[in-house]
Structures are given as C-alpha cells and as structure tokens.
Amino acid sequence: MTLVNENYLKLPGSYLFSQIAQKTSAFKAAHPQAKVISLGIGDVSQPLVPAVVQAMHQAADEMARPETFRGYGPEQGYAFLREAILQHDYLARHIDLQADEIFISDGAKSDVANFQEIFSSSCRVALQNPVYPVYLDTNVMAGRTGSFVEGIFEGVEYLPCTAENNFVPALPKHRADIVYLCSPNNPTGAALTRGDLQKWVDWAKENKAVILYDSAYEAFITQDDIPHSIYEIPGAKEVAVEFRSFSKTAGFTGTRCAYCVVPKQLMAYTAQSQAVALHGLWLRRQTTKFNGVPYIIQRAAQAVYTPQGQQEIKQNIALYMQNARVIVQALEKAGLQAFGGKNAPYIWLKTPKGLDSWAFFDKLLTQAHIVGTPGVGFGSCGEGYFRLTAFNTPLLTQEAAQRLARLQF
Ligand code: PLP
C-alpha cells in the first residue's frame, strides 16, 4: 500500500484565489455591463522591454547554428549572468561577494520553496504574519509544523505585522532556527530599515539561526535609507540567504528567471554541533535536482543589466510606482487608511468600520467593480486589511482610482 505524505493533508485548500475567481465570475454573470477592474493581480501588465527581447532573439539565433548551439548549461547558471548580477546588484553597492555564491533559477518561488529542504525537519520556522504563503506551505509539506488549528499551524513562530508595529516583525519569543523575512513585503508593502535588519542579523548570529531573505521587490525601493540587500548589513553573510527575481523587476513573470545568494561563510550545524556550509549543500541540491534555466532566458536576464535594459526597466518600475501613488491618493480621498506603495508595488489598506477582509472584498466589487485581495488570505494578522496592487495599466489604474475615491461606507 502506498502511503501519502500526510503533511499535505494538513494544508487548507487554496481557498483564496479560487474564492476570488468564483465571486468575481458570479458578479460578472449577474452584471454583464459592469467593467470589472482587477487590482488584485500580482502579475505585471507591461511587456518585456526592447533590450531584453533583442537579447532573446539573438540567443534564439545562436541556438539555430551548430557552432553556437547550447545544450545543457551549468545547473548554477551561466557565468555571464552570474557576473552581471555580481557587478550590478552587489559590487556596485560595495557588497563583496563571489559569482559562484550566486545561483540562477527559474523563479524565487522555486528557490524559497526548495531551500528549506537542506535543513533538518526538526528546525523551527518563524515567519511574518501576513506574508507570501509559499514559505509556510512548503514547511508544512516538509513536516516542520503541527496541525492547522483555528487559522494557525502549531509549532510555527508567527511574527505579527500590523499597523500597531508599523508592519515590522518583533524578534521571536521562542526558539526559531529558520526565519523568513520578506522586504519590501508582499502583501503589506512595508520595508525593513537598516536598523531593523541589523537587529535580525545580530539575533541570528546569537542564536545560530538562518535568515531566508526574500527581496523580490527590492527594485521598487524609493527611499534612500532602505537597504536593497541584506548584505548591506555587517555580519549578514554569516547568517542570511538572499532571494531575488527578475519577475517584477523586469517583467519576467512568464519568462522565469531569478537567483539566490548563498555566501560561503553561511553555516548550519549537524546534531553534533559541527558546522556545515550551506553553500555546498545548496550546490549539491541544485546540481542533483535542477538542470538550469534556458540559455535564451539567461541572455535575456543579462540584457536587464545593459544601460539600455536598465533605462527601460526603470521606466516600467516608475510607471508601477506612479500607479501606486494614484491608488494611495484615491484611498485617502475615500477616507481610508493606506499603507505601503512607497517601496513596493503593493498597497495595504485597513478595512473601515470593522469590516472583515471578505466583507470589504464584496463591497469593493459591488460598489466599485474592483477586485482586490482579502488580507486574511496572507495570514490571520491580515484580517481587517486588504491588498491592492499597482501592476495594472496606468489607464485602468486611473479609472479604478476614480471609483475608489468615490467609495462610501
Ligand atoms: N517572493 C515574493 C515575496 C513574491 O511576492 C513572489 C511572487 O509574487 C515571489 C517570490 C515569486 O517570484 P517568482 O516569479 O520569481 O517565482
């Protein structure tokens, strides 16, 4: 008899997005004239920039000629892309890393989901609440949690992030070995400061813990004093892995390319307290289970770092951040309390008059024909909040903003 991994059975169904889709299609069927605008999507609306597309075309042509054709590439990524990342994202910010500490992948989702594999199943996990759900779900699948009771997994150290603490997580009260930090944050849009991160790095050093730092939205940071990389913090290379993605930075959500950084001095331990470099374990994991990102895609990602590529992607990022400002202004006009939208393409609002997240969803859909995401879908502390994204087109975002500004409660 084949037994299943019963940890999967602990997971509640992926209720959030199917519920949103169901409610939206029922509304559209009942109101065929309504022009429903989605500010719920976490996907980009702007196409790939010309520099990236040109590089893809060129690489496709190379694949057509015997002398430039490429088969299997290095699992960890081609040197040309790792070098470009090193130069532009790290050395240019005075962060001293080596190219072979950078691992190219097909997405930050895969990386943040897979990385937990190289830790013992006895490790205790801490994570922000609310947050991108992949961190928690993959640890549930791996058996690192107890059961799901009243919206909470037993054995997990949840770090509440609410307006009361400016969405900045406090250090864990109980033992934690792996900590996921997402900054700028999906969904709250909050970004951790240098001081916040220094506390986490110091705590991790003291507790021999590892920080898994997801900075998929670092390109959206506008405030000068917000770090783009955790390695801007002294000591971070000894305690942190960093995840980055070309998805939102350069419109690669469908093209798929990301990377993570695993510094060689980052250690975890055997049960006998012997230090083991995570770099070696991750290299082993990737070379065993992953066969690399396509050559064409890596050339496309490399083009992001050319002067033309940089100029073009920055225009798109500015466009999304302008959308964010338009949404925040509209919410404020409607008398709503809005957070985020300054260093992230996410706007997090407090639902008015004690409405719960789903009641607000219904109100927004029926009154303004706008779809957003109920905050509770990102964790129990998201109850009473709601997420809007800045990723739609400027035209539709402006139309949505006019409707938002007229909302009445
Ligand atoms: N990390 C965070 C915080 C995200 O919000 C997302 C996507 O929405 C990802 C990772 C996944 O990125 P990728 O498209 O590179 O898999």
Boltz pocket constraint, residues with backbone or C-beta under 6 A from the ligand:
constraints:
  - pocket:
      binder: B
      contacts: [[A, 42], [A, 106], [A, 107], [A, 108], [A, 109], [A, 110], [A, 112], [A, 132], [A, 182], [A, 184], [A, 186], [A, 214], [A, 216], [A, 244], [A, 245], [A, 246], [A, 247], [A, 252], [A, 253], [A, 257], [A, 258]]
      max_distance: 6.0
